[in-house]
Amino acid sequence: MVAFFRQKRRRRGEAPQSKRAAQDSLPSRRWIEPTNLRIHGKETLTRLSALLIAASLAGCVSDGMRMVDGHVGNAVSLVSGVQGEPSNVAIFVASTRRSEGATDDGRAHFSLTSIGVPFNHRAGNIERPSFGGADRRRHFTVLSKRNMDEREFYGEVASHVSGRIGNSRDVLLYVHGFNTGAEEARFRLAQIVADGRFSGVPALFAWNSRGGLFNYESDKEAATVSRDALEKLVVELSRTPGVGRIHVLAHSMGAWLTMETLRGVAQSGHPDLDGKLGEVMLAAPDIDLNVFRQQIARLDPRHVSIFVANNDRALSLSSRIAGDRPRLGAMNPTNPEDKSELDRLGVAVHDISSFSTDFVGHGAFAEAPDVVRKIGAQLTAPRPGEAETQAVIDASGGTAPVGPPPLNQKVEVQPLAPLAAAQ
């Protein structure tokens, strides 16, 4: 969908983004504000119509793919692999999309998909052809897909974490936003895993978005129908033998779906998934502020981080359509009134306004290299006393921990390395 806001062009030989080293220490601050760092780019906007802007900004305009031709000059590969060959990212997919075999009652269909990330991938990009077919050496591609039933799905997850130690046993569950195709969602998660160097198990919940500019209301209904399926997925993943923490990264409308789901889990008596809930990261959440207050009241806010941008034009228009009701993801932490509101929520707030990579400003969480790398650093930070913990799965599917058993203990999470320290 971003393609509607960007002039299609070829990007050849551009210098890679800044490789500023991540900070070694993570100070215990709840407020994160931007530095003077900027994402450099020369992308231009041409021939925008007011109608197209209004239609597109109503939803998740940055869940689309950045269209480049794969020529990335001397960009440094961010994923390991044989020289010139793509690296594989295996993604577990639970989908309520009818096009992927799910039924109308909202039950999920399961699969395991292998995504090829090109050797010269550049952080923040999803390399796709401007026209013609994809070249697996230069573009993101689907290498394989295997459908499976529900029992096989969770058994395969258990097999993947068997023998792993520490946070490599964790699951990162991605919940996409409005107007997102099935392939787009898979590529976005693979890109986040590669750029953030996540070493655990990536999983995608693909709800039945219709993938159209004018389908905001029908997408909201589809997300609502998917709540039970997402709740079951989250609970069953947390009960899968050997799995560590369950992290959730949700974008835009997917953030609303995620919070509704976790609220339901909490009401059923498991507010932190019995100690398995890790980071809940809401990127550009398209959630009414009053609705979020009710949702967060059921959860421990220390698990939750929100990524906000006061220049997010998608959420600004969403707010106006809703009668000027404020959207959580468009709150301005530098505004005293907004800051006071956010303070009362008790969640970690990351202001990424200055990291916007395009006119719309809705996808910086994944498209700004420094932001997605810091997300990855937070996910991969070792937990105290768990460095030597290992999951062992026996032939019957049982699990036996090797090392200290930390999973029934509360995990104190540090915020991301600061974009700048708040005063």
N, C-alpha and C positions, 0 to 999 in steps of 0.2 A: 504493500500500500504506500510505502514511502516513495515508490517510483512515481506516483502522481505529483509529488512535491519537489522532485529533483529532476533536473535535466539529465537525460540519459547521456552518458559520455564514457569514454575510455580513460582509464587512469593508468598511465604508463610511467614507470620509473620514478614515482614519487618517493620522497624520503620517508622512512618509517616514522611512526609516532615516537614521542619522547620515551626513553627507556629509564625514566627516573626510578631509582631503586626503591623498593618498598622499605618502610621503616621497620626496624627490628622490634621496637617496643610499642605496645598498644596502651596508651594511657586510659584510665577509667573515666572517660567523659561520656555523658549522655548526648551532648550536642556536638554535631559535626558541621562545620561550615566550610565554604570553598576557599582555596588558596587563589593566588593570581595565575595559577596554571590554566592554560587554554588549550583546547583541542584545535589544532591548525588545519584548515582545509580551505579549498577554493571552490567548493560546490556552489552553484548559483541556482536561482529559482527563475523560471520563465513562464510567462503566459498563464498565471494563476487566475482562475475565475472565482468570484465570490461564492457561487453555488457549490463548486467543487470543494473549496476550503470548508464551508459549513458542513457539507456532508461528511467529509473525511475527518474533520476535527472532532466530530461527535463521538469518535471511538478511538480504537487503538491503532493510530496511524503509523506507529513505528515498529509494529510487530512484523512488518514486511522485510524483504531482503534487499540489501544494498546491491545494486546491479553493477558488477565490474567484470572485466573480461579476463581476469586471472593473471594479467601481467603485473606483477607487484615489484618489479625491479629487484633491489637487493634487500628486500624485507627479510627479517630473520624468522625462521620457522619457530612457531610457538608450541608445536607438538612434536613428539619424537616419531621417528619413522625412518625407513630406508631412504637414502638420498633420492629425491624425485618422486617417491611413491607416497600416496596418501596414508595418513594414520587413521585407524578405525576407532570410532566411539560407539560402543554398544549401548543402546538406549532401550529400556523396558517401557513399553507403551500400554497404557490402559485408555481406551477410547470409547466415548459414547456417540461417535459419529456413525450414522447409518451407512455412509460410504465405505466404512471399514468393517462392516459386519455387525455393528451393534443394533439392538432392537429398539423399537419406539418407546419401550417402557423405561429407558434410561440406564439399563444395565450395560456394563462395560464389555468390550471385546479386547482381547489381550494379544500382544505380539512382542517380538524382540527384533529391533531394527539396527543394522550396522550402518553408520554414517561415515563416509570418507571425507576427511579434512585434508585439503591439499597441503603438500609439503611446505610451500612458501606462503602459507596463510598468514595474514596480518591481523593483529588484534583489533577487534571491533568490527571487522568485516565478515560478511558471508559472501564469499566469492561465487558468483553465478554468471553465466554467459549473458551478454547483452542481447544476443540472438543466436539461434541455432542450438545444437545439442551441447550438453555439458561434457567437459573433458575431466576425467577423474584426477588427472595430474595437476589441474589448475583450478578446479571448482569443487564445491561441496556436492556430493552425490550420495544417493542411497545405494549401498553396496549389496545389501541383502535384507530380506524381511521374512521372519518366520512366525506364522500365527500359532497360537497355543490356547489351550483351555485354562481356566482359572487356576486349577490345582498345579498344572505344569508351570504356569507363570511364577507362582510364589516359590515353587521348588527350584526353579532356575535362578531366582534371586538368591535363595539360600546357598545354592551351589557357587554363585559368583562371589559371595562374601566368605565362603569357607576357607579357613587358613589365613585370612587377612588379619592385620593387627591395627589397633588404634583407629584413627578416623577414616582409614580406607574401608572400614565396614559400614560407614555412613551412607545414607541414601539422600540424594538431592532430587526432590520432586519439583518439576517445573509446571506451572499452570499458566497457560498463555492467555492473551487478552482478546478483545473484540476484533473481528474481521481478520482472522488468522487461518490460513490453510494448514492441512495436516503436515505437508512437507515443510512449510515454513517453520512450524513449531519444532519439528525435529532438528532442522538445521540450526535454529536459534539455540536450542539446548546444547547441541554439539559444539557450537561456537563458544558458549559460556564455559563449558567443561574444558575446552582446549585453552582458552585465554586465561581462565581462572586456575588452571592446573588442578582441578578437582580430582582426587584419587579414589573417590568412592564410587558408588553405583548410581548413574543417572537414570531417572525415571520421568516420564512425561504423562500428564493427564490431559488428553485431547478431548475437550468437550465439543459439542456439535455446533460450532460457529458456522454460519452460512457463508462467511468470507465475502461479503458484499458491502459496498459503501453505505447503502440505504437500509441495512438490516440491523440497526442498533437494537431496536425493541425486540425483534425476534431472537437476536443473540442473547439478550438479557433473559428471555424466557427459557432458551436452551440451557443457559448456565444454571438457572434455577432448577430445571429438571435434573441436572447432573449432580446436584448436591449429595444425594444418597450414594451415588456411585463413587464420588470422591471420598466421602466419609468412610466407606467400606475399604477403599484402597489404602487410605492413611492408616486405619486401624490394623488391617491385615499385614501391611508392611512392617508396622511396629511389632507385630507378633511373630514375624518370620524368623526362624532360628538363625542366630549369628549376626543379625542386623544391629548396627549401633544406633546412632541418632537418626531421626527423620528431619531433614531440613526442607523447608519449602521456600521456593522463589516464585512469586506470583506477580504478574504484570497487569495493570489497568483493571479491566473488568474481571480478570482472573483473580485479582486481589480481593474483590468483593466475594467471589465464589469461595475462595480459600477461607476467609474470615467467617462466612456463614457456615462452612463445613466444620471448622474448628470450634465454633460456638456450639454446634450440634454435638460434637464429640464431648465437649465439656459438660453439656447438659446430661449426657448419658453417664457421667461419673468418671471420665478420664481426661481431665483438662490438660494434662501434659503427656498424654499417651503412656501413662505409668512410668514416667521418667525417660521416655525415648524422644520426646519432642526437643529438637535442637533450635536452629535459627528459623524464624519466620520472617522473610524479607519481602516487603511489599513495595514494588517499584511502580511509581506513578499511579498509586491506587485511586481508581475511579469509584470512590466511596463517599457518600454523604457523611459529613462530620458527625452529625447526631446518630446516624446508624452505626458508625464506627465506635462511638462511645458505648453503645449497648453491646456490640460484639466484644470489645476488649474487656468489658466488665466481667466476662466469664473466664478470661484467660489470665495467666501471669504475664504482665506486659514486658517483663524482662526478656522474654523470648522474641519480642517483636521489634523489628527495625523498619522504618519507612524511609523511602527515598523520594524527596520532594524537589520540585522546581517551580519557582514562581513565574517562570516564562514558558510553562507548558501550555501551549495554545489549545491542545486537544482538551485538556481538563478545564480550561477557562471557558470554552464554548459549552462543554458538558454542564458546567455550573449554570450558565445562562439558560440553557434549555430546561434545566430543572428548577427554574424560577429564582436564579441567583443564590441557590443554596451552595455553600462552599464545598469543594472537593478536597479530600484529605491530601491528595498528591500535589495540589496547587497551593498549599499553605506556604506562607512566607516567613521563615524563622527570623528574619531581620525586622519584621514588623512586630512591635510590642504586643499588640492584641493577638496576633496569630501565635506568637511565641508563648504567651500565657495559656492559650487554648491547648497547645501541644504539650506544654509542661504538665498539665493536669492529666494527660493521657498516660504518662509514665513510660512511654516507649522511647527507643533510641531514634533520633531524627538525623538524617543525613541530607544536607542541602547540596544538591548537585546542579544548581541553576547555571553555574558558569561552565559546566561540562557539556552543555547541549551541542550536538554535532550537526544539527540542521535547523531549519526555520520552525519546525513544529515543536521540537524540544521534548518529545515524549518517549524516546528510547535510549537516553544517555546511559542508563544502567547497564546496557549491553554493548552499546556502540562506542562509548568513550573508554579507551583502553585502560586508563588508570583506575576508573571506577570498577570495571569488571574484574581487574586484577586484585583490587582490595576486597571485593566480595569473595573471591577465591581464597585470599589469605585468611579471611575470617573463618571460612568453612574448614580450612585445613589446619588451623591452629591446634596444636596438641592439647589434649585435656590432661589435667594433673592426675598422675597416678595411673594413666591408661596407656602409656607408650608401649608396654609389653603385653597388653591384653590381646588375646587372639581368639577367634571363633573357630571351633572345630566341629564339623558336621559328620555324624556317624552314618552308617548305611541306612538306618531306619529313619533318618531325618532329624534325630535329636541333636541337641547342642550341648557342648561342655565347654565352659570357659577355661582358658589357660591364663593365669594371672589374676589380678584383682577384679572383682565383679562390680563395675561402677554404674551399670546401666539403671539401677534402681535408685540412684542418687541424683539430687538436683545438680545441674551443671550451671555454674556461674559463667556467663558469656561476657567477654570483653567486646566493646564496640570496635568497629573498623579502625585501622590506622587513620588518624585524622586528616581530612582534607585541609583543615586549619583548626586550631584550638579556639573554642569559644571563650570569650571573656566573661 
